[in-house]
Amino acid sequence: MKFEILKGDEEKFCRLTRVKRMIFDFRVHQRIQNFLSLKSKLFSQ
């Protein structure tokens, strides 16, 4: 019984870390996109 509970918690933890990584990747991607668009604006002027 204890083992099953641990396994369930492990799955939850894995899911949580995956979501956190996805959010982090999304933020990084947005920052890069903002930086690139800013750079292109500066160069086009």
N, CA, C and O atoms as CSV, one atom per row, in Angstrom:
chain,resi,resn,atom,element,x,y,z
A,1,MET,N,N,0.838,-1.211,0.000
A,1,MET,CA,C,0.000,0.000,0.000
A,1,MET,C,C,0.871,1.259,0.000
A,1,MET,O,O,0.647,2.191,-0.773
A,2,LYS,N,N,1.858,1.261,0.877
A,2,LYS,CA,C,2.740,2.428,0.943
A,2,LYS,C,C,3.427,2.663,-0.405
A,2,LYS,O,O,3.559,3.796,-0.867
A,3,PHE,N,N,3.855,1.572,-1.012
A,3,PHE,CA,C,4.556,1.654,-2.295
A,3,PHE,C,C,3.674,2.300,-3.369
A,3,PHE,O,O,4.142,3.121,-4.157
A,4,GLU,N,N,2.397,1.919,-3.388
A,4,GLU,CA,C,1.463,2.477,-4.376
A,4,GLU,C,C,1.309,3.983,-4.189
A,4,GLU,O,O,1.276,4.736,-5.162
A,5,ILE,N,N,1.214,4.415,-2.937
A,5,ILE,CA,C,1.071,5.849,-2.643
A,5,ILE,C,C,2.328,6.594,-3.116
A,5,ILE,O,O,2.237,7.669,-3.708
A,6,LEU,N,N,3.486,6.011,-2.848
A,6,LEU,CA,C,4.735,6.631,-3.277
A,6,LEU,C,C,4.783,6.758,-4.795
A,6,LEU,O,O,5.188,7.790,-5.330
A,7,LYS,N,N,4.369,5.707,-5.473
A,7,LYS,CA,C,4.374,5.720,-6.937
A,7,LYS,C,C,3.457,6.828,-7.457
A,7,LYS,O,O,3.802,7.535,-8.404
A,8,GLY,N,N,2.300,6.972,-6.836
A,8,GLY,CA,C,1.371,8.021,-7.238
A,8,GLY,C,C,1.967,9.405,-7.040
A,8,GLY,O,O,1.838,10.273,-7.903
A,9,ASP,N,N,2.625,9.611,-5.891
A,9,ASP,CA,C,3.267,10.894,-5.616
A,9,ASP,C,C,4.364,11.168,-6.630
A,9,ASP,O,O,4.546,12.305,-7.065
A,10,GLU,N,N,5.096,10.125,-7.006
A,10,GLU,CA,C,6.170,10.283,-7.981
A,10,GLU,C,C,5.602,10.749,-9.320
A,10,GLU,O,O,6.163,11.627,-9.975
A,11,GLU,N,N,4.488,10.151,-9.713
A,11,GLU,CA,C,3.842,10.546,-10.967
A,11,GLU,C,C,3.404,12.002,-10.914
A,11,GLU,O,O,3.600,12.755,-11.868
A,12,LYS,N,N,2.811,12.391,-9.791
A,12,LYS,CA,C,2.377,13.783,-9.618
A,12,LYS,C,C,3.574,14.714,-9.711
A,12,LYS,O,O,3.512,15.756,-10.364
A,13,PHE,N,N,4.661,14.334,-9.056
A,13,PHE,CA,C,5.869,15.154,-9.045
A,13,PHE,C,C,6.427,15.307,-10.455
A,13,PHE,O,O,6.814,16.404,-10.860
A,14,CYS,N,N,6.468,14.187,-11.212
A,14,CYS,CA,C,6.964,14.223,-12.595
A,14,CYS,C,C,6.106,15.148,-13.442
A,14,CYS,O,O,6.619,15.933,-14.239
A,15,ARG,N,N,4.805,15.048,-13.262
A,15,ARG,CA,C,3.884,15.899,-14.027
A,15,ARG,C,C,4.119,17.360,-13.686
A,15,ARG,O,O,4.131,18.221,-14.566
A,16,LEU,N,N,4.307,17.634,-12.387
A,16,LEU,CA,C,4.523,19.001,-11.925
A,16,LEU,C,C,5.803,19.574,-12.521
A,16,LEU,O,O,5.812,20.711,-12.994
A,17,THR,N,N,6.878,18.800,-12.501
A,17,THR,CA,C,8.151,19.292,-13.048
A,17,THR,C,C,8.033,19.501,-14.555
A,17,THR,O,O,8.617,20.437,-15.101
A,18,ARG,N,N,7.283,18.637,-15.223
A,18,ARG,CA,C,7.101,18.784,-16.671
A,18,ARG,C,C,6.371,20.093,-16.974
A,18,ARG,O,O,6.743,20.823,-17.892
A,19,VAL,N,N,5.320,20.382,-16.185
A,19,VAL,CA,C,4.556,21.624,-16.377
A,19,VAL,C,C,5.446,22.828,-16.110
A,19,VAL,O,O,5.432,23.802,-16.863
A,20,LYS,N,N,6.230,22.752,-15.022
A,20,LYS,CA,C,7.133,23.860,-14.701
A,20,LYS,C,C,8.131,24.094,-15.824
A,20,LYS,O,O,8.410,25.238,-16.182
A,21,ARG,N,N,8.673,23.003,-16.385
A,21,ARG,CA,C,9.644,23.128,-17.474
A,21,ARG,C,C,8.989,23.741,-18.710
A,21,ARG,O,O,9.591,24.563,-19.401
A,22,MET,N,N,7.738,23.326,-18.982
A,22,MET,CA,C,7.017,23.873,-20.128
A,22,MET,C,C,6.808,25.379,-19.972
A,22,MET,O,O,7.004,26.148,-20.913
A,23,ILE,N,N,6.402,25.789,-18.754
A,23,ILE,CA,C,6.176,27.213,-18.484
A,23,ILE,C,C,7.489,27.985,-18.630
A,23,ILE,O,O,7.523,29.073,-19.204
A,24,PHE,N,N,8.577,27.399,-18.095
A,24,PHE,CA,C,9.890,28.040,-18.172
A,24,PHE,C,C,10.320,28.192,-19.629
A,24,PHE,O,O,10.761,29.267,-20.036
A,25,ASP,N,N,10.193,27.126,-20.413
A,25,ASP,CA,C,10.555,27.166,-21.832
A,25,ASP,C,C,9.737,28.222,-22.560
A,25,ASP,O,O,10.262,28.951,-23.401
A,26,PHE,N,N,8.443,28.302,-22.233
A,26,PHE,CA,C,7.557,29.271,-22.879
A,26,PHE,C,C,8.014,30.695,-22.574
A,26,PHE,O,O,8.052,31.542,-23.466
A,27,ARG,N,N,8.364,30.960,-21.299
A,27,ARG,CA,C,8.826,32.290,-20.904
A,27,ARG,C,C,10.117,32.650,-21.614
A,27,ARG,O,O,10.274,33.764,-22.115
A,28,VAL,N,N,11.046,31.694,-21.655
A,28,VAL,CA,C,12.328,31.933,-22.323
A,28,VAL,C,C,12.089,32.231,-23.803
A,28,VAL,O,O,12.685,33.147,-24.370
A,29,HIS,N,N,11.211,31.442,-24.415
A,29,HIS,CA,C,10.897,31.626,-25.831
A,29,HIS,C,C,10.309,33.019,-26.071
A,29,HIS,O,O,10.686,33.697,-27.027
A,30,GLN,N,N,9.389,33.442,-25.210
A,30,GLN,CA,C,8.777,34.765,-25.337
A,30,GLN,C,C,9.836,35.855,-25.221
A,30,GLN,O,O,9.822,36.823,-25.981
A,31,ARG,N,N,10.764,35.697,-24.259
A,31,ARG,CA,C,11.806,36.692,-24.045
A,31,ARG,C,C,12.684,36.805,-25.289
A,31,ARG,O,O,13.056,37.902,-25.705
A,32,ILE,N,N,13.012,35.642,-25.882
A,32,ILE,CA,C,13.841,35.632,-27.092
A,32,ILE,C,C,13.090,36.325,-28.234
A,32,ILE,O,O,13.671,37.122,-28.970
A,33,GLN,N,N,11.804,36.020,-28.375
A,33,GLN,CA,C,11.004,36.629,-29.434
A,33,GLN,C,C,10.943,38.148,-29.257
A,33,GLN,O,O,11.079,38.897,-30.224
A,34,ASN,N,N,10.739,38.596,-28.016
A,34,ASN,CA,C,10.685,40.034,-27.741
A,34,ASN,C,C,12.009,40.691,-28.088
A,34,ASN,O,O,12.045,41.765,-28.689
A,35,PHE,N,N,13.099,40.035,-27.704
A,35,PHE,CA,C,14.437,40.557,-27.962
A,35,PHE,C,C,14.688,40.675,-29.462
A,35,PHE,O,O,15.216,41.682,-29.934
A,36,LEU,N,N,14.303,39.636,-30.208
A,36,LEU,CA,C,14.524,39.632,-31.658
A,36,LEU,C,C,13.688,40.706,-32.342
A,36,LEU,O,O,14.179,41.383,-33.245
A,37,SER,N,N,12.444,40.873,-31.932
A,37,SER,CA,C,11.589,41.885,-32.550
A,37,SER,C,C,12.104,43.288,-32.221
A,37,SER,O,O,12.037,44.189,-33.057
A,38,LEU,N,N,12.620,43.470,-30.997
A,38,LEU,CA,C,13.195,44.749,-30.592
A,38,LEU,C,C,14.417,45.062,-31.454
A,38,LEU,O,O,14.595,46.186,-31.923
A,39,LYS,N,N,15.261,44.034,-31.652
A,39,LYS,CA,C,16.474,44.180,-32.446
A,39,LYS,C,C,16.135,44.560,-33.886
A,39,LYS,O,O,16.760,45.450,-34.464
A,40,SER,N,N,15.145,43.882,-34.460
A,40,SER,CA,C,14.763,44.161,-35.848
A,40,SER,C,C,14.182,45.574,-35.964
A,40,SER,O,O,14.382,46.234,-36.983
A,41,LYS,N,N,13.473,46.043,-34.947
A,41,LYS,CA,C,12.921,47.403,-34.953
A,41,LYS,C,C,14.052,48.425,-34.962
A,41,LYS,O,O,14.013,49.414,-35.695
A,42,LEU,N,N,15.066,48.164,-34.127
A,42,LEU,CA,C,16.202,49.086,-34.058
A,42,LEU,C,C,16.949,49.137,-35.385
A,42,LEU,O,O,17.373,50.208,-35.818
A,43,PHE,N,N,17.109,47.991,-36.030
A,43,PHE,CA,C,17.856,47.940,-37.284
A,43,PHE,C,C,17.071,48.550,-38.440
A,43,PHE,O,O,17.668,49.085,-39.374
A,44,SER,N,N,15.749,48.479,-38.392
A,44,SER,CA,C,14.944,48.961,-39.507
A,44,SER,C,C,14.853,50.489,-39.504
A,44,SER,O,O,14.543,51.080,-40.539
A,45,GLN,N,N,15.111,51.133,-38.381
A,45,GLN,CA,C,15.019,52.592,-38.289
A,45,GLN,C,C,16.182,53.290,-38.985
A,45,GLN,O,O,16.247,54.519,-38.995
